[in-house]
Amino acid sequence: ADHGYWKLSPLIPITATRRQYRRDTLILETEWTTEKGVVKLTDFMPPGDEGNTVVRVVECLRGEVPMRSRATVRFGYGQVLPLVETVGRSTMISAGPDVLYLESDLSSSAPPTSVDFTLTEGDRVSFVLAHAGTYEDKPAMVSPARAERSTTRYWKEWTAGLVVPERS
């Protein structure tokens, strides 16, 4: 915890966890079952120009599940505490040569680095964390749904070109 983390998970006890990469991609899906329902967290980094971006999408598959997102950012191998401020719809987290921008569709304002929320069946909430240098312009934030589609397409095209030797 001293070196930073970003935990996005149910606030109530988890009774089962299932984790897998989406077929032919590097998109990680984690499904948690609780007494009140089931949620799925999808994590990925869009390739290409958005390579400095992490996208996390959580959706409720069944029931109603209280959730928490807590990002405790530390730079410099955990030695540097960042400055956290609001810039428009983004939460800007900066220290030295690095800046992170956090955005979410959870509300119309900049998301706090720690937030509790409840999802009901069919709800979907996205978080986008993008990196830039201190003296660089804020990167264009990606659309989570569009980024997920293009990331899936990228990895499926990439894996389609692989030649896997047959076993003898």
C-alpha positions in Angstrom: 0.0 0.0 0.0 2.9 2.4 0.6 3.9 2.1 -3.0 0.5 2.9 -4.4 -2.4 0.8 -5.8 -5.7 1.1 -7.6 -8.3 -1.3 -6.1 -11.7 -1.6 -7.7 -13.9 -4.2 -6.0 -17.1 -5.0 -4.1 -17.4 -3.5 -0.6 -19.1 -6.7 0.6 -17.6 -10.1 1.0 -16.8 -11.9 -2.2 -18.0 -15.6 -2.3 -16.4 -16.5 -5.7 -13.9 -15.0 -8.1 -13.3 -15.9 -11.7 -10.5 -14.3 -13.7 -9.6 -14.8 -17.4 -8.2 -13.1 -20.4 -10.9 -12.5 -23.1 -10.2 -15.0 -25.9 -7.3 -14.0 -28.2 -6.7 -10.7 -26.3 -4.8 -9.1 -23.5 -8.1 -7.8 -22.0 -8.5 -9.1 -18.4 -11.9 -9.9 -17.1 -12.6 -10.5 -13.4 -16.0 -11.6 -12.2 -16.9 -11.4 -8.5 -19.9 -13.1 -7.0 -21.3 -11.7 -3.7 -24.4 -12.5 -1.7 -26.2 -9.5 -3.3 -25.1 -10.0 -6.9 -22.4 -10.5 -9.6 -20.1 -7.8 -11.1 -17.5 -8.0 -13.8 -14.4 -5.8 -14.0 -12.7 -5.4 -17.4 -9.1 -4.1 -17.5 -7.1 -3.2 -20.5 -4.6 -0.8 -22.0 -5.4 0.4 -25.5 -2.5 -0.2 -27.9 -1.0 2.5 -30.1 -1.3 6.2 -29.4 -3.3 5.5 -26.2 -0.5 3.2 -24.9 -0.2 5.3 -21.7 -3.8 4.7 -20.7 -5.5 2.2 -18.4 -9.2 1.6 -18.8 -11.3 -0.1 -16.1 -14.9 -0.9 -16.7 -17.1 -2.5 -14.1 -20.6 -3.7 -14.8 -23.3 -5.4 -12.7 -24.5 -8.7 -14.2 -27.0 -9.6 -11.5 -28.5 -8.0 -8.4 -27.1 -4.9 -6.6 -23.5 -4.6 -5.5 -21.9 -1.8 -3.5 -18.4 -1.0 -5.0 -15.3 1.0 -4.1 -12.6 2.5 -6.3 -9.6 3.6 -4.4 -6.5 4.9 -6.2 -3.5 5.7 -4.0 -0.9 6.9 -6.4 2.8 7.0 -5.5 5.6 8.1 -7.9 9.3 7.6 -7.6 9.1 3.9 -6.4 6.8 5.0 -3.6 8.9 7.8 -2.3 7.0 10.8 -3.7 3.5 11.8 -2.6 1.6 13.5 -5.4 -0.4 16.7 -5.7 -4.0 15.9 -6.4 -6.2 18.6 -8.0 -9.3 19.0 -10.1 -9.0 20.2 -13.7 -12.3 20.3 -15.5 -13.7 16.7 -15.6 -10.3 15.2 -14.7 -8.6 14.6 -11.4 -4.9 15.5 -12.0 -2.3 13.6 -9.9 1.2 15.0 -10.4 4.7 14.7 -9.0 8.0 15.7 -10.6 8.0 14.8 -14.3 4.8 12.7 -14.2 1.1 13.5 -14.4 -1.9 11.1 -14.3 -5.4 12.2 -15.4 -8.3 10.2 -13.9 -11.8 10.5 -15.5 -15.0 8.5 -15.0 -18.5 8.5 -16.2 -19.7 7.9 -12.7 -20.7 11.5 -12.5 -20.4 14.7 -14.6 -17.5 16.1 -12.4 -14.0 15.0 -11.8 -13.9 11.7 -9.9 -12.3 11.5 -6.4 -9.4 9.1 -6.0 -11.6 7.2 -3.6 -15.3 6.7 -4.3 -18.0 4.3 -3.1 -20.9 3.6 -5.5 -23.6 1.0 -6.0 -24.4 -0.8 -9.2 -27.6 -2.5 -10.1 -28.1 -5.1 -12.9 -27.2 -3.5 -16.2 -25.3 -0.6 -14.8 -21.8 0.0 -16.3 -19.2 2.5 -15.0 -15.9 3.3 -16.6 -12.6 4.8 -15.3 -9.8 6.0 -17.5 -6.3 6.8 -16.2 -3.9 8.4 -18.6 -0.2 9.4 -18.2 1.6 12.4 -19.6 4.8 14.3 -18.8 4.4 17.4 -16.6 5.2 19.7 -19.5 3.0 17.9 -22.1 -0.5 18.8 -22.9 -3.2 16.7 -21.3 -3.8 13.6 -23.5 -7.1 13.2 -25.3 -9.1 10.9 -23.1 -10.4 7.8 -24.8 -14.0 6.7 -25.0 -14.0 3.5 -22.9 -16.5 1.6 -25.1 -14.7 2.6 -28.4 -11.3 1.8 -26.8 -12.6 -1.6 -25.7 -13.8 -2.4 -29.2 -10.6 -1.3 -30.9 -8.4 -3.1 -28.4 -10.4 -6.3 -28.9 -10.0 -5.9 -32.7 -6.3 -5.2 -32.4 -5.5 -8.3 -30.3 -7.7 -10.6 -32.4 -6.0 -9.4 -35.6 -2.6 -9.8 -34.0 -3.3 -13.3 -32.7 -4.8 -14.3 -36.0 -1.4 -13.8 -37.6 0.3 -16.2 -35.2 1.4 -19.6 -36.4 1.1 -22.2 -33.6 3.1 -25.4 -34.2 1.0 -28.5 -34.0 1.8 -31.0 -31.3 3.1 -34.4 -32.3 
